[in-house]
């Protein structure tokens, strides 16, 4: 584990803790509806920085920058999911820092059906 390091990042806290409990479509919908583009971009950059500190045997994750415009929010979110899925496939999610929130109101709540 990453030295029990805690990092405050609400989108990553939600994503990492719900990735195994919700399907990707529902999870993307929740994240997309709740967080704005700036939150998603900051979370993606933090994830990439933390993942690259793990010194992967392959080339490091690259932060593809998307210009403002139609669909940027979805493209950034898709990039973040791709990175999380890659880390999950390599069993490296547990090596990332523990993502936490300082205010629980900053996390979406899955709807109960």
C-alpha positions as CSV (number, residue, x, y, z in Angstrom):
1,X,0.0,0.0,0.0
2,X,1.1,3.6,-0.5
3,X,2.4,4.3,3.0
4,X,-1.2,4.9,4.3
5,X,-1.2,8.2,2.4
6,X,-4.5,10.0,2.3
7,X,-5.4,12.3,-0.6
8,X,-8.4,14.5,-0.5
9,X,-10.2,14.1,-3.9
10,X,-13.9,13.5,-3.9
11,X,-14.3,12.2,-7.5
12,X,-11.5,9.6,-7.1
13,X,-12.8,8.6,-3.6
14,X,-16.2,7.9,-5.1
15,X,-14.8,6.1,-8.2
16,X,-12.3,3.9,-6.5
17,X,-14.7,2.8,-3.8
18,X,-17.6,2.2,-6.2
19,X,-15.8,0.7,-9.2
20,X,-16.5,-2.9,-8.0
21,X,-20.0,-2.2,-6.8
22,X,-21.6,-0.4,-9.7
23,X,-21.5,-1.0,-13.4
24,X,-19.4,1.4,-15.5
25,X,-22.4,3.0,-17.2
26,X,-24.1,3.9,-13.9
27,X,-20.9,5.0,-12.3
28,X,-20.1,7.3,-15.3
29,X,-23.6,8.7,-15.1
30,X,-23.3,9.5,-11.5
31,X,-19.9,11.1,-11.8
32,X,-20.9,13.0,-14.9
33,X,-24.0,14.4,-13.4
34,X,-22.5,15.4,-10.1
35,X,-19.0,16.7,-10.8
36,X,-18.2,19.5,-13.3
37,X,-15.4,19.4,-15.9
38,X,-12.8,21.1,-13.7
39,X,-13.4,18.5,-10.9
40,X,-13.0,15.7,-13.4
41,X,-9.9,17.1,-15.0
42,X,-8.2,17.7,-11.6
43,X,-9.1,14.2,-10.5
44,X,-7.7,12.7,-13.7
45,X,-4.5,14.6,-13.3
46,X,-4.2,13.5,-9.7
47,X,-4.8,9.9,-10.7
48,X,-2.2,10.0,-13.4
49,X,0.4,11.6,-11.1
50,X,-0.2,9.0,-8.4
51,X,-0.2,6.1,-10.9
52,X,3.1,7.3,-12.5
53,X,4.7,7.4,-9.0
54,X,4.1,3.6,-8.9
55,X,6.8,3.3,-11.6
56,X,4.9,1.0,-13.9
57,X,7.0,-1.4,-15.9
58,X,5.4,-0.1,-19.0
59,X,5.4,3.5,-20.2
60,X,3.7,5.9,-17.7
61,X,0.1,7.0,-18.1
62,X,-0.2,10.1,-20.2
63,X,-2.5,12.9,-19.5
64,X,-4.2,13.6,-22.8
65,X,-5.4,17.1,-22.7
66,X,-8.7,17.8,-24.3
67,X,-9.6,21.3,-25.4
68,X,-12.7,23.0,-24.2
69,X,-15.7,22.3,-26.3
70,X,-18.5,19.9,-26.8
71,X,-17.9,16.5,-25.2
72,X,-14.8,17.5,-23.2
73,X,-16.5,16.4,-20.0
74,X,-17.2,13.0,-21.3
75,X,-13.8,12.6,-22.9
76,X,-12.0,13.4,-19.7
77,X,-14.3,11.1,-17.7
78,X,-13.6,8.3,-20.3
79,X,-9.8,8.8,-19.9
80,X,-10.1,8.6,-16.2
81,X,-12.1,5.3,-16.5
82,X,-9.5,3.9,-18.9
83,X,-6.7,4.7,-16.5
84,X,-8.6,3.2,-13.5
85,X,-9.4,0.0,-15.5
86,X,-5.8,-0.3,-16.6
87,X,-4.6,-0.1,-13.0
88,X,-7.3,-2.5,-11.9
89,X,-6.2,-5.1,-14.5
90,X,-2.7,-4.9,-13.2
91,X,-3.9,-5.2,-9.6
92,X,-2.4,-1.8,-8.7
93,X,-5.4,0.0,-7.3
94,X,-4.5,-1.0,-3.8
95,X,-1.1,0.6,-4.3
96,X,-2.6,4.0,-4.9
97,X,-3.0,6.4,-2.1
98,X,-6.3,6.3,-0.2
99,X,-8.6,8.9,-1.7
100,X,-10.9,10.6,0.9
101,X,-13.3,13.5,1.1
102,X,-13.3,16.2,3.7
103,X,-17.0,16.9,3.3
104,X,-19.4,13.9,2.6
105,X,-21.7,16.3,0.8
106,X,-19.2,16.3,-2.0
107,X,-20.0,12.8,-3.1
108,X,-23.0,11.7,-5.1
109,X,-25.4,9.1,-3.7
110,X,-26.5,6.2,-5.9
111,X,-30.2,6.1,-6.5
112,X,-32.0,3.2,-5.1
113,X,-34.4,1.5,-7.5
